[in-house]
């Protein structure tokens, strides 16, 4: 499913974000990724999102070599990922149903299929009764459930959850990770979740990958073997996930608003973004 083969990423002349990372994640695994701020977790996610490419080494995900992927293919690749952010990334002017349906509209799904799949996704996260509500009418936990439904609606084989519990209370955090766990077990969806919350890590019997100074220093299913600094909480009131709005990368921000749909009347529903930069 996911292979990092001797992957390194250097910014400028001497900023080493990742150093010789070798990591294999099987299809259907649930993996927590932990590490102190600046450890390299954000770069790791950027690599999976194909927002960055390695300085050296190779990344292959679901049979696709991300190093050699053409720029025009990137939006299509990203649509196959389910992505859940700390700040939910819902469109405030759209209802719950419309937010989830948006991910299907851009791939040209029929209205019948959209209605069926959105209803199913909302039922999975327990929000069928909120379909006509707007994001501002929901609690933080409910908004994150909508974001999770949107990640699921296109049958993504891989869900990336970047600090998905960072903006909700502990009880709701448990509910969100319980949902991810159920999806992983029932649908065999691969889950990669970045988190600082030691309580969540300890509660679930999952693989835990620790990144320190750009290197994988621990890969275990035992929470007691995870280095203490890897799960230190972020500073109070500070967003801990990389993809906290607004993204500092214009390309990824554009994608999040359009799912790679080309703007303009000439664009079909499955057109890739014309603004994707050339390699």
C-alpha positions in Angstrom: 0.0 0.0 0.0 2.6 2.6 1.1 6.3 2.3 0.7 8.9 4.9 1.7 12.3 3.6 0.4 15.3 5.6 1.7 13.4 8.8 1.6 15.1 12.0 2.5 13.9 15.6 2.1 16.2 18.6 2.5 15.0 22.2 2.3 17.7 24.7 1.2 21.3 23.5 1.9 21.0 22.1 5.4 17.4 21.8 6.7 16.9 18.0 6.8 13.1 17.4 7.2 13.3 13.6 6.6 16.4 11.4 6.7 16.6 8.0 5.1 13.1 7.0 6.0 12.2 3.4 5.2 8.6 2.5 6.1 6.1 0.0 4.8 2.4 0.2 5.6 0.1 -2.6 4.5 -3.3 -2.1 3.1 -5.8 -2.2 6.0 -3.5 -1.0 8.7 -4.2 1.7 11.3 -1.1 3.6 12.1 -0.6 6.4 14.6 2.2 8.8 13.7 3.7 10.8 16.6 6.6 13.1 17.2 7.4 16.5 18.7 6.8 19.7 16.8 9.3 20.0 14.0 10.1 16.3 14.0 9.1 15.8 10.4 5.5 14.6 10.6 4.3 17.5 8.4 6.8 16.6 5.7 5.8 13.0 6.0 2.1 14.0 5.3 3.2 16.3 2.5 4.9 13.4 0.8 1.9 11.2 1.0 -0.3 14.0 -0.4 2.3 14.5 -3.1 2.6 18.1 -2.0 6.4 17.5 -1.9 8.7 15.0 -3.6 11.7 13.5 -2.0 15.2 15.0 -2.5 16.3 11.3 -2.6 14.6 8.0 -2.3 11.3 6.7 -3.7 7.7 6.8 -2.6 5.2 4.2 -4.0 1.5 4.4 -2.8 -1.0 1.9 -4.1 1.2 1.0 -7.0 1.8 4.6 -8.0 5.3 6.1 -8.0 4.9 9.6 -6.6 8.3 10.6 -7.6 7.5 10.3 -11.3 3.8 11.2 -11.2 2.9 14.0 -13.7 1.5 17.2 -12.3 -1.7 16.9 -14.2 -2.3 13.5 -12.4 -1.9 14.9 -8.9 -5.5 16.1 -8.4 -6.8 12.8 -9.5 -4.5 11.0 -7.1 -5.5 13.2 -4.2 -9.2 12.6 -4.8 -8.6 8.9 -4.0 -7.4 9.9 -0.6 -9.7 10.6 2.3 -8.3 13.6 4.2 -9.5 14.8 7.6 -8.1 18.0 9.1 -7.9 19.5 12.5 -10.0 22.5 11.5 -12.7 20.4 9.6 -12.4 22.4 6.3 -16.2 22.5 5.7 -17.7 25.1 3.3 -19.9 27.3 5.5 -22.4 28.2 2.8 -23.2 24.5 2.1 -25.4 22.1 4.1 -24.0 19.0 5.6 -25.4 17.0 2.7 -23.9 19.4 0.2 -20.5 19.4 1.9 -20.2 15.7 1.6 -21.7 15.6 -1.9 -19.2 18.1 -3.2 -16.5 15.4 -3.2 -18.6 13.4 -5.6 -19.8 16.3 -7.9 -16.3 17.0 -9.0 -15.7 13.4 -10.2 -18.9 13.5 -12.3 -21.0 11.1 -10.3 -24.7 10.9 -11.1 -27.2 12.5 -8.9 -28.7 9.1 -8.0 -25.3 7.8 -7.0 -24.5 11.0 -5.0 -27.8 10.7 -3.1 -27.1 7.1 -2.3 -23.5 7.4 -1.3 -23.9 10.6 0.8 -26.8 9.1 2.7 -24.7 6.1 3.4 -21.7 8.1 4.5 -23.8 10.2 6.8 -25.4 7.1 8.3 -21.9 5.7 9.0 -21.0 8.8 11.1 -24.4 9.0 12.8 -25.5 12.3 11.1 -28.4 11.4 8.8 -30.6 13.7 10.9 -28.3 16.7 10.3 -28.2 16.5 6.5 -30.0 19.9 6.0 -28.0 21.7 8.7 -25.2 24.1 8.1 -21.7 23.8 9.7 -22.3 26.7 12.1 -25.3 24.8 13.5 -23.1 21.8 14.5 -20.8 21.1 17.5 -17.1 20.7 16.8 -17.5 16.9 17.1 -20.4 16.9 14.6 -18.4 19.0 12.1 -15.5 16.6 12.3 -18.0 13.7 11.6 -19.1 15.6 8.5 -15.5 15.9 7.4 -15.1 12.2 8.0 -18.2 11.4 5.9 -16.7 13.6 3.1 -13.5 11.6 3.3 -15.4 8.3 3.1 -17.9 9.1 0.4 -15.8 8.2 -2.6 -14.7 4.9 -1.1 -11.1 6.1 -0.3 -8.7 3.3 0.3 -6.5 5.5 2.5 -7.6 8.1 5.1 -5.1 10.6 6.3 -6.2 12.2 9.6 -4.0 15.1 10.6 -4.6 15.9 14.3 -8.4 15.2 13.8 -9.2 15.6 17.5 -7.2 18.8 18.0 -10.3 21.1 18.1 -12.7 18.9 20.0 -13.1 17.8 23.6 -11.8 14.5 25.0 -15.1 12.6 24.8 -15.7 13.7 21.3 -12.1 12.8 20.5 -12.8 9.2 21.6 -15.9 9.1 19.4 -14.0 10.2 16.3 -11.2 7.7 16.8 -13.8 5.0 17.5 -15.3 5.8 14.2 -12.0 5.7 12.4 -11.3 2.3 14.1 -14.7 1.0 13.0 -14.1 2.1 9.4 -10.7 0.5 9.5 -12.0 -2.8 10.8 -15.3 -3.0 8.9 -14.2 -1.5 5.5 -10.4 -2.4 5.7 -9.6 1.2 5.0 -6.0 2.1 5.7 -5.8 4.9 8.3 -2.8 7.1 9.1 -3.5 9.4 12.0 -1.1 12.1 13.3 -1.8 12.9 17.0 -0.2 14.2 20.2 -2.9 12.7 22.4 -1.2 10.0 24.5 -4.6 8.9 25.9 -5.8 8.0 22.5 -2.7 6.1 21.6 -2.9 4.1 24.8 -6.5 3.2 24.3 -6.1 1.5 21.0 -4.0 -1.5 20.1 -2.5 0.0 17.0 0.9 0.5 15.4 2.7 3.6 16.5 5.4 5.2 14.3 7.6 7.9 16.0 9.5 10.4 14.0 12.3 12.4 15.6 14.6 14.8 13.7 13.4 13.5 10.4 14.0 9.8 11.2 11.8 7.0 12.3 13.1 6.1 15.7 10.3 3.8 16.9 7.8 1.5 15.3 5.9 -0.4 17.8 2.4 -1.5 19.0 3.4 -0.8 22.6 2.5 2.7 23.9 4.9 2.4 26.8 7.8 2.2 24.3 6.9 5.5 22.6 9.4 8.3 23.6 7.8 10.8 26.0 8.6 13.8 23.9 6.8 12.4 21.0 3.4 12.9 22.6 4.0 16.2 24.4 1.0 18.4 23.8 1.3 21.4 21.6 1.4 24.9 23.2 -2.0 26.1 24.5 -4.2 27.5 21.8 -1.7 26.6 19.1 -2.8 24.5 16.1 -0.7 21.4 16.0 -1.7 20.0 12.6 0.1 21.1 9.4 -3.0 21.6 7.5 -4.5 24.1 9.8 -6.3 26.8 7.8 -5.1 28.6 5.8 -2.6 26.3 4.2 0.7 27.9 3.6 0.8 26.2 0.2 -1.3 27.8 -2.4 -1.7 24.6 -4.5 -3.0 22.6 -1.6 -5.4 25.4 -0.6 -6.8 25.5 -4.1 -7.3 21.8 -4.1 -9.1 21.8 -0.8 -11.6 24.3 -2.2 -12.1 22.6 -5.6 -10.9 19.0 -5.3 -8.9 19.6 -8.4 -11.9 20.7 -10.5 -10.9 23.0 -13.3 -12.6 26.4 -13.0 -14.5 28.0 -15.9 -17.4 27.1 -18.2 -15.2 24.9 -20.5 -14.3 22.6 -17.7 -15.9 19.2 -17.3 -16.7 17.7 -13.9 -13.6 15.5 -14.0 -11.1 18.0 -15.3 -7.9 18.5 -13.4 -6.9 21.9 -12.2 -5.3 24.0 -14.8 -3.4 25.7 -12.0 -1.4 22.7 -11.0 2.2 23.7 -11.5 4.3 21.8 -13.9 7.1 19.6 -12.7 
